[in-house]
Amino acid sequence: MNHPTIILNTLLLSALLGSAAVANERKRIGVQVGGDTVGDMCGGYGTLTEEISKKTGTVSVHSGPGKNFAVIDHIPKGNWVSMCDENGPWEGIVYTLKNEVDCEVGSPLENRQEYAGKCKSGWILRKHIGEFAG
């Protein structure tokens, strides 16, 4: 094989592998809130008491309920989160990093829908939520 053929084959293989990686990447699964005419949009509130990264002291927030979903943010230990959705060991949360903004999930919402408020949302493993109420 000559050099142009080797280079072309390498480029084709790289393109195929890149396409496979993109095909395996999962899309975002939004956190659902509401579905109750009496209780809050989210079922509870909790603080992060166990961090994933001992180095940074944060919990990774994923775009869906699983480690195969992209990490979209990091929340520091001690931060409060609203617990709104669940999928296996994963909790769909609504949060703000400074604990200063009202995420407005403390009122009833009859129909279940994806959170679209002014705070952030994503998925973390439930085991990272320690103290909680709700």
N, C-alpha and C positions, 0 to 999 in steps of 0.2 A: 504494500500500500504506500502511496506517496503522501507527502505532508498535507496537501489540500484535502485529500479524502479523509485522513485521520482527523483533521480539524473539523470538517463537515460532520463526521460521525459523532464527534465529541459534542458539538453544538446541538445536534439532533437529540442525543441522549440527555443532555442538560435540559432541553426544552420539555421532553417527555417527563422527566423526573420532577421538574417544576410544576407541570400540569397536574401530576398525581398529588403533589403536596397541596396545591390549591384545592383540588377536589376533596381531599381529606379534611381541610379546614372547615370547621363548622361555623354556621352563621350565628348571629346573635339571637338569643331567646329572651324576649323582654320579661320583666318582672310584672306579674299580674297583681292588681289591688282590687279591693271591693268585693261585691257579691253578698253583701249583708245590709239589711235596711236598719239594723239596730246598732251593731258594733262598729268599731273603727275600720277604715279601709285596710289597715294592716293589723294582724292579730296580736302583735306584741312589740316590745322594745327591749333591746339588750345592749350590753357592752362587750367589746372584744377583749377577752381575757387571755387568750392563748394565741401567740403569733406564729406564723409559718416561718418567717425569716428571723432567726436570732440575731443576725447581723444588722438588719434594718429595723426590727421591732414592728413589722407590719404584717398584715394579712393580705394576700392577693385576691383581688376581685376579678372574677371571670365573666365573660360575655354570655355564658350559659351554664347550666348545671353539670359541670364535668371538667376535669383537668385538660381535656382535649379542646376546650374552648379557649379563646385568646384571653390573656391577662390584660385587663383594661385599666386597672388602677391598683393602688395599695392604700390600705387604711391602717393607721397606727393603733396599737394596743390602747385600750381605754376609750376609744371612740364609741359613741352610741350609734345604733342602727335600728331601723324599723324592720321588723320581720314580717314580710308580706306574702311570700309564696314559698312553696317547698317542692322538691323533687328528689326523692331518696334522701341521701345524707346532705343535700345541698339546700341552702336557704336563699330565697330571693329577697334581697334587701333594698331599702331606700335609705340614703345617707347623705350627709354633708361632712366634709372633713374638719370643719371648725366647730361643729356642734352649735352654730350660732343661728342658722336659718331654720325656720319652721317649714318642714317638708309638706305640711298640710295633708297628712294621712290619718289624722285623728278624728275624722268625721265619717259617718256612714256613706257608702256608695252602693246603690242597689245592684248595678250590673258590674260583673267582673271585667276588667279591661287592663291593658298595659299601662304602667305608670308613665305619665307624661308631664310631671310637675317640674318645679325649678331645682330640685335636688338631683343627685346622681342615683343610679340603680345598677344592680348587678348581682352576681351569685358568689357566695362563699360557703365553705363547709360549715355546717351547723355547729360542729364541735368547737369552733373558735368563738362562739357566743357563750359567755359565761352567765353572769347575772342578767335575768330578764324578768319582765312583767308583761302581763297581757292575757 
